Amino acid sequence: MRLMIVDDSNMIRTRIARVVQNGGLKGVVLAGLAKNGKEAVRLAMVTRPEVVTMDLTMPEMDGIECIQALLQFDPSINILVVSALSDKSTAIQALRLGARGFVAKPFSDEELQIALLDVAEAR
């Protein structure tokens, strides 16, 4: 399973990558890291991720726009929203648009692993 991480925070991108690589998520390969929606769409066209972790609040292209663009490009992409709870109404909008799950920041390694497995199994 190819995973792309989309978040404008380098710290969060690195943390999610570490959880995936060290967390015993078998068969998960890091396909790429993007710091905004525009970068994510460009990267997805090359790497064709099956699962994407998506922040909602980012510069240039936010998570909502990016979710729409990614699912238009490939409706089978499974998107896990990883965002602050203050974005709750936006998170609900993201789920209505086709995101498959939500993890609130701050999150524990275990919460992220469980959510990623749930989203991956939705394929």
Kinemage of the C-alpha trace (Angstrom):
@kinemage 1
@onewidth
@group {chain A} dominant
@subgroup {mainchain}
@vectorlist {calphas} color= white
{ca met a 1} P 0.000 0.000 0.000
{ca arg a 2} L 1.410 3.372 -1.056
{ca leu a 3} L 0.892 6.239 1.411
{ca met a 4} L 1.209 9.970 0.769
{ca ile a 5} L 1.380 12.408 3.704
{ca val a 6} L -0.013 15.907 3.148
{ca asp a 7} L 0.550 18.534 5.872
{ca asp a 8} L 2.065 22.011 5.922
{ca ser a 9} L 3.859 21.199 9.191
{ca asn a 10} L 7.213 19.499 8.618
{ca met a 11} L 7.019 18.189 12.202
{ca ile a 12} L 3.673 16.448 11.545
{ca arg a 13} L 4.826 15.019 8.192
{ca thr a 14} L 7.929 13.615 9.869
{ca arg a 15} L 5.929 12.222 12.802
{ca ile a 16} L 3.399 10.442 10.587
{ca ala a 17} L 6.241 9.025 8.463
{ca arg a 18} L 8.005 7.779 11.613
{ca val a 19} L 4.816 6.157 12.964
{ca val a 20} L 4.297 4.400 9.633
{ca gln a 21} L 7.901 3.251 9.282
{ca asn a 22} L 8.442 2.237 12.924
{ca gly a 23} L 4.900 1.299 13.851
{ca gly a 24} L 4.720 -2.141 12.364
{ca leu a 25} L 2.257 -1.193 9.618
{ca lys a 26} L 3.134 -4.052 7.325
{ca gly a 27} L 3.072 -3.443 3.613
{ca val a 28} L 2.883 0.351 3.878
{ca val a 29} L 5.334 2.156 1.609
{ca leu a 30} L 5.846 5.898 1.825
{ca ala a 31} L 4.977 7.226 -1.642
{ca gly a 32} L 5.627 10.877 -0.863
{ca leu a 33} L 5.342 13.910 1.371
{ca ala a 34} L 3.595 17.139 0.352
{ca lys a 35} L 3.392 20.465 2.194
{ca asn a 36} L 0.204 21.722 0.509
{ca gly a 37} L -2.638 20.584 -1.710
{ca lys a 38} L -1.062 21.726 -4.984
{ca glu a 39} L 2.083 19.724 -4.270
{ca ala a 40} L -0.066 16.737 -3.232
{ca val a 41} L -2.022 16.703 -6.511
{ca arg a 42} L 1.186 16.884 -8.581
{ca leu a 43} L 2.808 14.146 -6.488
{ca ala a 44} L -0.271 11.884 -6.607
{ca met a 45} L -0.238 11.889 -10.400
{ca val a 46} L 3.295 10.474 -10.323
{ca thr a 47} L 3.213 8.202 -7.252
{ca arg a 48} L -0.446 7.046 -7.390
{ca pro a 49} L -0.952 6.626 -3.623
{ca glu a 50} L -3.669 4.317 -2.338
{ca val a 51} L -3.943 6.052 1.045
{ca val a 52} L -3.422 9.740 1.854
{ca thr a 53} L -3.232 11.485 5.232
{ca met a 54} L -4.621 14.980 4.736
{ca asp a 55} L -4.363 18.135 6.819
{ca leu a 56} L -7.243 20.541 6.202
{ca thr a 57} L -5.640 23.921 6.849
{ca met a 58} L -2.769 24.544 4.421
{ca pro a 59} L -1.550 27.378 2.197
{ca glu a 60} L -1.980 27.445 -1.616
{ca met a 61} L -4.612 24.668 -1.725
{ca asp a 62} L -6.390 23.545 1.428
{ca gly a 63} L -7.383 19.999 2.322
{ca ile a 64} L -10.981 20.306 1.097
{ca glu a 65} L -9.908 21.429 -2.380
{ca cys a 66} L -7.194 18.793 -2.423
{ca ile a 67} L -9.583 15.984 -1.438
{ca gln a 68} L -11.872 16.968 -4.319
{ca ala a 69} L -8.967 17.094 -6.781
{ca leu a 70} L -7.478 13.763 -5.643
{ca leu a 71} L -10.800 11.917 -5.766
{ca gln a 72} L -11.547 13.371 -9.189
{ca phe a 73} L -8.152 12.076 -10.360
{ca asp a 74} L -8.586 8.679 -8.658
{ca pro a 75} L -11.877 7.890 -6.856
{ca ser a 76} L -10.304 4.825 -5.204
{ca ile a 77} L -7.838 6.860 -3.082
{ca asn a 78} L -8.562 6.420 0.637
{ca ile a 79} L -8.143 9.695 2.528
{ca leu a 80} L -7.586 9.989 6.266
{ca val a 81} L -8.058 13.547 7.535
{ca val a 82} L -5.501 14.438 10.228
{ca ser a 83} L -6.435 17.842 11.576
{ca ala a 84} L -7.204 19.909 14.674
{ca leu a 85} L -10.620 19.496 16.282
{ca ser a 86} L -11.208 23.210 15.760
{ca asp a 87} L -11.722 22.179 12.115
{ca lys a 88} L -14.678 19.958 13.066
{ca ser a 89} L -17.185 21.430 10.571
{ca thr a 90} L -14.515 21.314 7.853
{ca ala a 91} L -13.751 17.698 8.829
{ca ile a 92} L -17.434 16.801 8.428
{ca gln a 93} L -17.364 18.482 5.009
{ca ala a 94} L -14.246 16.439 4.127
{ca leu a 95} L -15.995 13.199 5.110
{ca arg a 96} L -19.043 14.159 3.027
{ca leu a 97} L -16.730 14.756 0.059
{ca gly a 98} L -15.301 11.253 0.350
{ca ala a 99} L -12.596 11.203 3.036
{ca arg a 100} L -12.780 7.838 4.839
{ca gly a 101} L -11.699 8.798 8.358
{ca phe a 102} L -10.607 11.498 10.780
{ca val a 103} L -7.881 11.721 13.434
{ca ala a 104} L -7.707 14.800 15.636
{ca lys a 105} L -4.424 16.577 16.343
{ca pro a 106} L -2.764 16.058 18.734
{ca phe a 107} L -2.854 12.286 18.199
{ca ser a 108} L -1.061 9.333 19.744
{ca asp a 109} L 0.986 6.946 17.596
{ca glu a 110} L -1.556 4.228 18.341
{ca glu a 111} L -4.545 6.396 17.298
{ca leu a 112} L -2.855 7.132 13.988
{ca gln a 113} L -1.937 3.467 13.375
{ca ile a 114} L -5.494 2.276 14.075
{ca ala a 115} L -7.021 4.968 11.837
{ca leu a 116} L -4.588 4.193 9.004
{ca leu a 117} L -5.387 0.478 9.236
{ca asp a 118} L -9.138 1.232 9.194
{ca val a 119} L -8.798 3.447 6.141
{ca ala a 120} L -6.508 0.980 4.373
{ca glu a 121} L -8.984 -1.848 4.979
{ca ala a 122} L -11.755 0.262 3.432
{ca arg a 123} L -10.083 -0.297 0.024
